[in-house]
């Protein structure tokens, strides 16, 4: 097999094309099959007493603290969300800490307080963990690994292969806020008021959509690579595509201003508290109404539809033209989560 790169590049962690290639070419062939098939955010594991859903993730965000949260919020919310978008009710998580020599105990306390508050707010329990300390310079303060276990919710049968032309693409809120908040904090971008991370749990939005579960085809939280990466992933190699409407895309004014200043497309920027959902048209208004009844879903919108343009994601602009929305090729923003 001919490789594009012989070494790991920073962009391999960005959620775009290189990330996809790394997983497809190097990781899945060694461990693939079974629950890994299709690369869900969490695996449904059959047990004698009933299935459980299991996930794991690692967090290396820089800076550790950013407008709207810190790595502690992010670790809990990210794990809860990975379970939720696979149709599970989150129950328990683990908390593994890698700490750098010289880390301020006050900063560590704020991170642990955030993880405690986030887990309590999500209704999940931290039930196990681990702590390691590495020498100064071997870790940027603190890295966190979390794993989570949840119960499958009845009714959801999520499979990208079930998506059909005419289905609706829903977003639960503004897109790209987390990435722009981290970028602004890292580089001292002085926009006031500036972007604020959307880090938050989405499991209550999934529960709100549960009455419509038979109509739901797919759910995902658009983290690394943003909505563009998620949508390109689900249309890749399929007989359908996606057509988004620029006029219907929900963007926060602060994030949009920062993105325009830096020449970034918010569709390719990470969220950490948003839900993308594909459903048939019959469930669209019911799901949107259920989401908008909750604070975290008040800006929910239908942002486009599935069509028969195989394997492509396109955007209908406010001027009436259309352009491709490609999968991010490199790393829009390193160390985003």
Residue pairs with C-beta under 8 A, 6 or more apart in sequence:
1 25
3 25
4 18
4 21
5 12
5 18
8 22
9 18
9 331
10 331
10 334
11 18
11 19
11 329
11 330
11 331
12 18
12 19
12 22
13 19
13 224
13 331
13 334
13 335
14 224
14 225
14 328
14 330
14 331
14 332
14 333
14 334
14 336
15 223
15 224
15 225
15 226
15 229
15 270
15 328
16 224
16 225
16 229
16 268
16 327
16 328
16 329
16 330
16 331
16 332
17 327
17 328
17 329
18 329
18 330
19 224
19 225
20 233
20 327
23 39
28 36
28 39
35 43
35 44
35 45
36 43
38 159
38 160
40 86
40 158
41 55
41 81
41 82
41 83
41 85
41 86
41 220
41 221
42 53
42 54
42 55
42 82
42 83
42 85
42 86
42 88
42 148
42 150
43 53
43 54
43 55
44 51
44 52
44 53
44 86
44 88
44 152
45 51
45 52
45 53
45 54
51 152
52 149
52 150
52 151
52 152
53 83
53 86
53 87
53 88
53 149
53 150
53 151
53 152
54 147
54 148
54 149
54 150
55 79
55 82
55 83
55 86
55 147
55 148
56 79
56 145
56 146
56 147
56 148
57 75
57 78
57 79
57 82
57 145
57 146
57 147
58 143
58 144
58 145
58 146
59 71
59 74
59 75
59 78
59 143
59 144
59 145
59 146
59 337
60 140
60 143
60 335
60 337
61 71
61 74
61 182
61 335
61 336
61 337
62 140
62 182
62 186
62 334
62 335
63 182
63 185
63 186
64 70
64 71
64 107
64 111
64 140
64 141
64 142
65 71
65 107
65 110
65 185
66 181
66 182
66 185
66 186
66 197
67 181
67 184
67 185
67 194
67 195
67 196
67 197
68 177
68 178
68 181
68 196
68 197
68 198
68 199
69 114
69 197
69 199
70 110
70 111
70 114
71 111
71 114
71 142
71 144
72 110
72 111
72 112
72 113
72 114
72 115
72 116
72 118
72 144
73 114
73 115
73 117
73 118
73 199
74 199
74 272
74 337
75 95
75 115
75 144
75 145
75 146
76 93
76 114
76 115
76 118
76 119
76 122
76 124
76 146
77 118
77 122
77 199
77 200
77 201
77 272
77 273
78 146
78 223
78 272
78 337
79 90
79 93
79 146
79 147
79 148
80 90
80 93
80 122
80 124
80 148
80 201
80 202
80 203
81 201
81 202
81 203
81 221
81 272
81 273
81 275
82 148
82 221
83 89
83 90
83 148
83 149
83 150
83 203
84 90
84 150
84 201
84 202
84 203
84 205
84 206
84 219
84 221
84 275
85 202
85 206
85 219
85 220
85 221
85 275
86 150
86 158
86 219
87 152
87 153
87 156
87 158
87 206
87 213
87 219
88 150
88 151
88 152
88 153
89 150
89 151
89 152
89 153
89 203
89 207
90 122
90 123
90 124
90 148
90 149
90 150
90 201
90 203
91 124
91 125
91 148
91 149
91 150
91 151
92 124
92 125
92 126
92 127
92 148
92 149
93 119
93 124
93 125
93 126
93 127
93 146
93 147
93 148
93 149
94 126
94 127
94 128
94 129
94 130
94 145
94 146
94 147
94 148
95 115
95 126
95 128
95 129
95 144
95 146
96 129
96 130
96 131
96 132
96 144
96 145
96 146
97 129
97 130
97 131
97 132
97 142
97 143
97 144
98 132
98 133
98 134
98 139
98 142
98 143
98 144
98 145
99 108
99 131
99 132
99 133
99 134
99 139
99 141
99 142
100 133
100 134
100 135
100 136
100 137
100 138
100 139
100 140
100 141
100 142
101 133
101 134
101 135
101 136
102 136
103 141
103 142
107 141
107 142
108 142
111 142
111 144
115 126
115 144
116 126
118 201
119 125
119 126
121 201
122 201
122 203
124 148
140 335
153 206
153 207
153 210
153 213
154 210
154 213
155 210
155 213
155 214
156 210
156 213
156 216
157 213
157 214
158 216
158 217
158 218
158 219
159 217
159 218
160 217
160 218
160 234
160 238
161 238
162 217
162 218
163 217
163 218
163 234
163 238
163 240
163 278
163 306
164 217
164 240
164 280
164 306
165 240
165 306
165 307
165 308
166 280
166 281
166 305
166 306
166 307
167 217
167 278
167 279
167 280
167 281
167 305
167 306
168 278
168 279
168 280
168 281
168 283
168 284
168 302
168 304
168 305
168 306
169 231
169 242
169 244
169 276
169 277
169 278
169 302
169 303
169 304
169 305
169 306
170 275
170 276
170 277
170 278
170 279
170 284
170 287
170 288
170 291
170 300
170 301
170 302
170 303
171 227
171 249
171 250
171 274
171 275
171 276
171 300
171 301
171 303
172 202
172 205
172 274
172 275
172 276
172 277
172 291
172 296
172 297
172 299
172 300
173 198
173 250
173 273
173 274
173 296
173 297
173 298
173 299
173 300
174 198
174 250
174 251
174 252
174 255
174 274
174 299
175 222
175 226
175 227
175 249
175 250
175 251
175 266
175 267
175 269
175 271
175 274
176 226
176 251
176 255
176 259
176 266
176 267
176 269
176 270
176 271
177 195
177 196
177 197
177 198
177 252
177 255
177 271
178 197
178 198
178 199
178 269
178 270
178 271
178 272
178 273
178 336
178 337
179 226
179 269
179 270
179 271
179 332
179 333
179 336
180 195
180 254
180 255
180 258
180 259
180 264
180 266
180 269
181 194
181 195
181 196
181 197
181 255
182 197
182 333
182 335
182 336
183 189
183 195
183 258
183 262
183 333
184 191
184 194
184 195
184 258
189 258
189 261
189 262
191 254
191 257
191 258
191 261
193 254
194 254
194 258
195 252
195 254
195 255
195 258
196 252
196 254
197 272
197 273
198 271
198 272
198 273
198 274
199 272
199 273
200 272
200 273
200 296
201 273
201 296
202 221
202 273
202 274
202 275
202 296
204 294
204 296
205 275
205 291
205 294
205 296
205 297
206 219
206 275
208 287
208 290
208 291
208 293
208 294
208 297
209 216
209 219
209 277
209 279
209 287
209 290
209 291
211 286
211 290
212 279
212 283
212 286
212 287
212 290
215 279
215 280
215 282
215 283
216 277
216 278
216 279
216 283
216 287
217 278
217 279
217 280
218 234
218 276
218 277
218 278
219 275
219 276
219 277
219 278
220 230
220 234
220 275
220 276
221 271
221 272
221 273
221 274
221 275
221 276
222 229
222 230
222 270
222 271
222 274
222 276
223 270
223 271
223 272
223 336
223 337
224 270
224 336
224 337
225 268
225 270
225 327
225 328
225 332
226 266
226 267
226 268
226 269
226 270
226 271
226 328
226 332
227 267
227 268
227 271
227 276
227 303
228 265
228 267
228 268
228 313
228 325
228 326
228 327
228 328
229 268
229 327
229 328
230 276
231 242
231 244
231 276
231 313
231 325
232 313
232 325
232 326
232 327
233 327
234 242
234 278
235 241
235 242
235 310
235 311
235 312
235 313
236 311
237 311
238 310
238 311
239 308
239 310
240 306
240 307
240 308
240 309
240 310
241 306
241 307
241 308
241 309
241 310
241 311
241 312
241 313
241 314
242 304
242 305
242 306
242 307
242 312
242 313
242 314
243 304
243 305
243 306
243 307
243 309
243 314
243 315
243 316
243 322
244 267
244 303
244 304
244 313
244 314
244 315
244 316
244 325
245 303
245 304
245 315
245 316
246 315
246 316
246 317
246 318
247 318
248 301
248 302
248 303
248 304
249 266
249 267
249 301
249 303
250 299
250 300
250 301
250 303
251 259
251 266
255 266
255 269
256 266
258 264
259 265
259 266
259 269
264 332
265 325
267 315
267 325
268 328
268 332
269 332
269 333
270 333
270 336
270 337
272 337
273 296
277 287
278 306
279 287
284 302
288 300
288 301
288 302
290 297
291 297
291 298
291 300
292 298
292 300
312 324
313 324
313 325
313 326
314 322
314 323
314 324
314 325
315 322
315 323
315 324
315 325
316 322
317 323
